């Protein structure tokens, strides 16, 4: 049976309605089934980085869609060092206060050593004290909220990268623990801890970078959501011009049964015509097809990534939020006047 990924077009002036539409189509309401939702938000103390973390309107859109159920929601931040307390940012606090959602407390975040039913030798190599995840994550359904980012070694980083961060807390791969193995094992453990797991990718802004051009932001005005995080990542990759079957870590996750990634196994609903468009995010050849290559997805990194950035910035896009139609909406979420808005 195919899994469903919803894809819709989004505009600043209709963003909450757009979120309602993509979430209604995604099947996430069945996954939540009226239970307390755990919301994993890509955010940390470094502040908002457009295209690289959750957008300000992403949490707002999800809480708005949850309606009365938002009052039971628990929000936890996920950064490069894993899951933790939500940064004391007035923007997040305002959204949660208006919807009566709660930030994850100390008991939720209490580390719990997970004893997996799976073998994970690469994780054991990078985590000598074992896998430890917040105890609250195992208590019910969870939603991953982030933006899609074009990154070296990943192809496209989104929901699966968040899962790896939760499990590894930033521990690096090594010769004894190849990057693709660490990723696949981390995703497998995360799916074991959180069997009911959905993902929402805010593709209004995409991150592009990692080479000489640094971090860039490009506007692509889409939202994706589904009950299979790997499938959501795979559809985002197709939009970016990447064949999911040629991404070593994603293929390894598929082979181990952690999610669906092939087009034949995914039913895209909503704006299916967008799959036929060239998003102009990729102009490179995928590197070695060897899953044991610890350098990950690409060989000869600097030149293709720089070319990717140059092409992206030359196709009516921008290198910063200020040049996109989303700047005004961002300002609305960050100005003092918005605080206390009903």
C-alpha positions in Angstrom: 0.0 0.0 0.0 1.3 3.4 -1.0 1.9 6.2 1.6 0.5 9.7 1.0 2.5 12.9 0.8 0.6 16.2 0.4 2.0 19.0 -1.7 0.4 22.5 -2.0 1.4 25.9 -3.1 1.7 28.6 -0.4 1.6 32.4 -0.4 2.2 34.8 2.5 -1.3 36.3 2.4 -2.9 32.8 2.7 -0.4 30.9 4.8 -2.7 29.6 7.6 -5.2 28.4 5.0 -2.4 26.8 3.0 -1.3 24.9 6.1 -4.8 23.8 6.8 -5.0 22.4 3.3 -1.7 20.5 3.2 -2.4 19.0 6.7 -5.9 18.0 5.8 -4.6 16.2 2.7 -1.7 14.6 4.5 -3.5 12.1 6.7 -1.9 13.4 9.8 -5.2 13.7 11.6 -5.5 9.9 11.7 -2.0 9.6 13.0 -2.7 12.0 15.9 -6.1 10.4 16.5 -7.0 12.9 19.1 -4.0 12.3 21.3 -1.5 14.8 22.7 0.7 15.8 19.8 4.4 16.2 20.4 5.8 18.9 18.1 9.5 18.7 17.3 10.5 22.1 16.0 13.8 22.8 14.1 14.9 25.8 16.2 17.8 26.6 18.5 19.4 29.6 20.3 21.0 30.7 17.1 17.8 32.4 15.9 16.0 32.1 12.6 18.0 31.1 9.6 15.6 31.1 6.6 15.6 27.8 4.7 17.6 26.1 7.4 15.2 25.9 10.3 11.4 26.0 10.9 9.8 29.2 9.7 7.9 31.4 12.1 4.6 30.6 10.3 5.2 26.8 10.4 4.4 26.4 14.1 1.6 28.9 13.8 0.1 27.0 10.9 0.2 23.6 12.6 -1.2 24.9 15.9 -4.0 26.7 14.0 -4.8 23.5 12.2 -4.9 21.5 15.5 -7.6 23.8 16.8 -8.6 22.8 20.4 -6.1 20.0 20.3 -3.3 22.6 20.3 -4.1 23.2 24.0 -2.6 19.8 24.7 0.4 20.1 22.4 3.9 19.9 23.8 6.7 21.6 21.8 10.4 20.6 21.9 13.2 22.2 20.0 15.6 20.2 17.8 19.0 21.6 17.0 22.3 20.3 15.8 22.9 18.9 19.4 19.6 17.1 19.7 16.3 17.8 21.4 16.0 20.3 24.1 14.0 23.1 25.6 12.5 25.7 23.3 14.6 28.8 23.0 13.1 31.7 25.0 12.1 33.6 21.8 9.1 35.9 22.1 7.9 34.8 18.6 7.5 31.1 19.6 6.1 32.0 23.1 3.5 34.3 21.5 2.3 31.6 19.2 2.1 29.0 21.9 0.4 31.4 24.4 -2.3 32.3 22.0 -3.0 28.6 21.3 -2.3 27.5 24.9 0.3 25.0 23.7 3.1 24.0 26.2 6.8 23.9 25.9 8.3 20.6 26.9 9.3 20.6 30.6 12.2 19.0 32.4 10.4 15.7 32.9 9.6 15.5 29.2 13.3 16.2 28.4 14.7 13.8 31.0 17.2 11.6 29.1 16.1 8.0 28.8 18.5 5.3 27.6 16.8 3.4 24.8 17.4 -0.3 24.5 16.8 -1.0 20.8 15.6 -4.2 19.2 17.9 -3.4 16.3 21.7 -3.8 15.9 23.3 -0.5 15.4 27.1 -0.9 15.4 27.8 2.6 13.9 25.7 4.3 16.5 27.5 2.3 19.2 30.8 3.6 17.8 29.8 7.3 18.0 27.7 7.0 21.2 29.8 5.2 23.8 27.2 5.8 26.5 24.4 4.4 24.3 21.3 6.1 22.7 19.6 8.5 25.0 16.5 10.3 23.9 14.0 12.5 25.9 11.6 10.3 27.7 8.6 12.3 26.5 9.1 11.5 22.9 8.0 7.9 23.4 4.6 8.8 24.9 2.5 9.5 21.7 2.4 10.7 18.1 4.9 13.3 17.0 5.3 15.8 14.2 8.6 17.0 12.8 8.6 20.7 11.6 11.5 22.0 9.5 12.5 23.4 6.1 14.2 21.5 3.3 17.8 22.3 2.9 20.3 21.4 0.1 23.3 20.1 2.0 26.5 18.2 1.2 26.5 14.6 2.3 22.7 14.6 2.4 21.5 15.8 -1.0 18.5 17.3 0.8 18.2 17.5 4.5 14.8 17.7 6.2 12.9 15.3 8.5 15.5 12.5 8.5 18.2 14.9 9.5 16.1 16.0 12.5 15.7 12.4 13.5 19.5 11.9 13.3 20.0 15.0 15.5 17.6 13.7 18.1 19.3 10.3 18.3 23.0 11.3 17.9 23.0 14.7 19.5 25.6 15.9 17.0 28.0 13.0 17.3 30.1 12.8 14.2 30.7 9.9 11.9 34.1 8.3 11.6 35.9 5.7 9.6 34.5 3.1 12.0 31.1 4.6 11.7 30.3 5.7 8.1 28.0 8.6 7.7 25.3 6.8 5.8 25.3 3.9 8.3 25.0 6.4 11.2 22.1 8.1 9.5 20.2 4.9 8.6 20.7 3.5 12.1 19.6 6.7 13.7 16.5 6.9 11.6 15.7 3.3 12.5 16.1 3.9 16.2 14.0 7.1 16.0 11.2 5.2 14.2 11.4 2.6 16.9 11.1 5.2 19.7 8.4 7.2 17.8 6.4 4.7 15.7 3.7 7.3 15.0 5.7 10.0 13.4 4.7 12.6 10.7 6.6 15.4 9.0 5.8 18.8 7.8 8.4 20.5 5.5 8.0 24.2 4.9 9.3 24.7 1.4 8.3 28.3 1.2 12.0 29.0 1.8 14.7 26.5 1.0 18.3 26.5 2.2 21.1 26.1 -0.3 24.7 26.0 0.6 27.7 24.3 2.1 30.3 25.4 -0.5 32.1 28.6 -1.2 28.9 30.5 -1.5 27.9 29.9 2.1 24.3 29.6 3.3 21.7 31.0 0.9 17.9 31.3 0.9 15.6 30.7 -2.0 11.9 31.0 -2.2 9.9 28.1 -3.7 6.4 28.6 -2.1 5.4 25.0 -1.3 4.4 23.0 1.7 4.8 19.2 2.1 3.4 16.9 4.8 2.8 13.2 5.4 2.8 10.3 7.9 6.1 8.9 6.6 9.1 11.3 7.1 11.3 9.6 4.6 8.6 9.8 1.9 8.2 13.5 2.6 12.0 14.0 2.2 11.9 11.9 -1.0 9.2 14.1 -2.6 11.1 17.2 -1.6 14.2 15.7 -3.3 12.2 15.1 -6.5 11.2 18.8 -6.4 14.9 19.7 -6.1 15.9 17.5 -9.0 17.4 14.6 -7.0 16.5 11.0 -7.7 15.8 9.5 -4.3 17.1 6.1 -5.5 20.6 7.6 -6.0 20.9 9.0 -2.5 22.9 6.4 -0.4 21.5 7.1 3.0 17.9 7.3 1.8 18.3 4.1 -0.2 19.8 2.4 2.9 16.8 3.5 5.0 14.4 2.2 2.4 16.2 -1.2 2.2 15.9 -1.6 6.0 12.2 -0.8 6.0 12.3 2.5 7.7 10.1 4.3 5.1 9.1 4.6 1.5 11.1 6.6 -0.9 10.3 5.4 -4.5 7.7 7.3 -6.6 5.8 4.0 -7.2 5.4 3.7 -3.4 4.2 7.3 -2.7 0.9 8.9 -3.7 1.4 12.6 -4.0 -1.9 14.5 -3.5 -2.6 18.2 -4.0 -0.6 20.1 -6.5 0.9 17.1 -8.3 1.6 19.3 -11.3 4.5 20.9 -9.3 6.4 17.7 -9.6 6.9 18.4 -13.3 8.5 21.8 -12.7 12.2 22.5 -12.6 12.8 24.1 -9.2 16.3 25.1 -10.3 17.9 24.0 -7.2 20.3 21.3 -8.5 22.9 21.3 -11.3 25.2 18.5 -10.3 25.8 14.9 -10.8 25.4 12.6 -7.8 28.7 11.2 -6.6 29.8 7.7 -5.9 27.1 5.2 -5.5 28.9 3.4 -2.6 26.9 3.4 0.7 30.2 2.7 2.5 31.7 6.0 1.4 31.9 8.0 4.6 32.1 11.2 2.6 28.5 10.7 1.8 26.6 11.7 -1.3 29.0 13.8 -3.4 32.5 13.6 -4.7 34.4 16.7 -5.7 32.2 18.8 -3.4 33.2 22.4 -3.8 32.7 22.9 -7.5 29.2 21.3 -7.8 27.9 22.9 -4.7 29.1 26.4 -5.8 27.5 25.7 -9.2 24.3 24.8 -7.5 24.3 28.1 -5.6 25.1 30.2 -8.6 22.3 28.6 -10.6 19.8 28.9 -7.8 20.6 32.6 -7.3 20.3 33.2 -11.0 16.7 32.0 -11.4 14.7 34.8 -10.0 15.6 33.8 -6.4 17.5 35.5 -3.7 20.4 35.1 -1.3 18.4 36.5 1.7 15.0 36.7 3.2 14.7 40.4 2.4 14.5 39.7 -1.3 11.6 37.3 -1.0 7.9 37.9 -0.7 8.1 36.3 2.8 10.0 39.2 4.4 6.8 41.1 5.2 5.2 38.1 6.8 8.4 37.4 8.8 8.2 41.0 10.1 4.7 40.6 11.2 5.7 37.6 13.3 8.6 39.3 14.9 7.3 42.8 15.6 6.0 43.8 19.1 2.6 44.7 17.6 1.9 41.0 17.0 2.3 40.0 20.6 -1.1 39.4 22.1 -2.8 39.3 18.7 -5.9 37.1 19.1 
